[in-house]
Amino acid sequence: MLEGIEVKLNCNYFDNREEFENIANKIIFTGAIDEYYNYCFGELEYRSVRFETEILDKENYQGNAVVNYTEYEVPYTRIIEHKHFEFGTQPKTVISREYSDKWDRTKEPYYPINDEKNNALYEKYRKLADKDEKVIFGGRLGQYKYYDMDKVIEQALNCVKKELN
Ligand SMILES: Cc1cc2nc3c(=O)[nH]c(=O)nc-3n(C[C@H](O)[C@H](O)[C@H](O)COP(=O)(O)OP(=O)(O)OC[C@H]3O[C@@H](n4cnc5c(N)ncnc54)[C@H](O)[C@@H]3O)c2cc1C
């Protein structure tokens, strides 16, 4: 798909904003919309997560790649046992406990928090974006919306159809 297209990895758009803005007529931006507009209406809130990873001296811990924990008393929300994604047969196993974490600008904004307050703030950014002909905002952070993998691909395909028609 990317044959003949220059790909640059590990570049933060905001570290070289001027360069990126001037290499194309149109930009598809999948980072955070509030950051793109320098938080001009204020900061949207996100939920971050952190992982605690452990190597266990046993072949199998939970028999499954992911187990969710919803009890109030349990501090993590799920345990990932990586080998089960690949049907691994190693004598040891690696597990990661996933904890919800409060987001600040030093952390990864994993999930939007789509409550009334944040949705209203996002609407202000969306209206600004509607007037901006140079940029298309896509995905979770660009559209401040929770998307699973299949939904985000659907959204990207619909966006292409709309743009190319
Ligand atoms: C822990 C976890 C587990 C998940 N498990 C599942 C699952 O089991 N099934 C499922 O369907 N979905 C799952 N998801 C959700 C899935 O990852 C998302 O639906 C999908 O990745 C969303 O695609 P996206 O394009 O919106 O965002 P991303 O895939 O995050 O793409 C955004 C891209 O923009 C880049 N970017 C952001 N800011 C900048 C910047 N300033 N400069 C340059 N580049 C930037 C990022 O590096 C990234 O490559 C999971 C998500 C998480 C966090």
The ligand as a Gaussian input file, in Angstrom:
#p B3LYP/6-31G(d) Opt

LIG

0 1
 C       -4.502000      -1.204000      25.622000
 C       -5.437000      -1.227000      24.429000
 C       -6.018000      -2.424000      24.021000
 C       -6.876000      -2.458000      22.919000
 N       -7.444000      -3.646000      22.523000
 C       -8.261000      -3.674000      21.454000
 C       -8.859000      -4.894000      21.015000
 O       -8.638000      -5.944000      21.611000
 N       -9.689000      -4.865000      19.941000
 C       -9.952000      -3.696000      19.270000
 O      -10.697000      -3.725000      18.279000
 N       -9.385000      -2.543000      19.646000
 C       -8.566000      -2.494000      20.724000
 N       -8.000000      -1.333000      21.102000
 C       -8.359000      -0.132000      20.370000
 C       -7.509000       0.100000      19.118000
 O       -6.171000       0.196000      19.505000
 C       -8.021000       1.389000      18.539000
 O       -9.367000       1.227000      18.172000
 C       -7.278000       1.848000      17.304000
 O       -5.886000       1.809000      17.482000
 C       -7.721000       3.268000      17.063000
 O       -7.099000       3.738000      15.891000
 P       -6.762000       5.281000      15.747000
 O       -6.310000       5.469000      14.351000
 O       -7.897000       6.083000      16.258000
 O       -5.597000       5.572000      16.782000
 P       -4.086000       4.956000      16.845000
 O       -4.025000       3.545000      16.362000
 O       -3.650000       5.293000      18.219000
 O       -3.354000       5.876000      15.762000
 C       -3.047000       7.214000      16.006000
 C       -1.670000       7.462000      15.421000
 O       -1.390000       8.856000      15.480000
 C       -0.056000       9.012000      15.903000
 N        0.091000      10.307000      16.578000
 C       -0.626000      10.807000      17.625000
 N       -0.161000      12.013000      17.961000
 C        0.891000      12.284000      17.134000
 C        1.793000      13.378000      16.992000
 N        1.730000      14.451000      17.791000
 N        2.736000      13.312000      16.026000
 C        2.836000      12.235000      15.209000
 N        2.001000      11.158000      15.279000
 C        1.046000      11.197000      16.235000
 C        0.178000       7.880000      16.910000
 O        1.553000       7.628000      17.063000
 C       -0.560000       6.749000      16.225000
 O        0.254000       6.047000      15.318000
 C       -7.162000      -1.268000      22.214000
 C       -6.572000      -0.061000      22.629000
 C       -5.735000      -0.038000      23.726000
 C       -5.124000       1.287000      24.140000

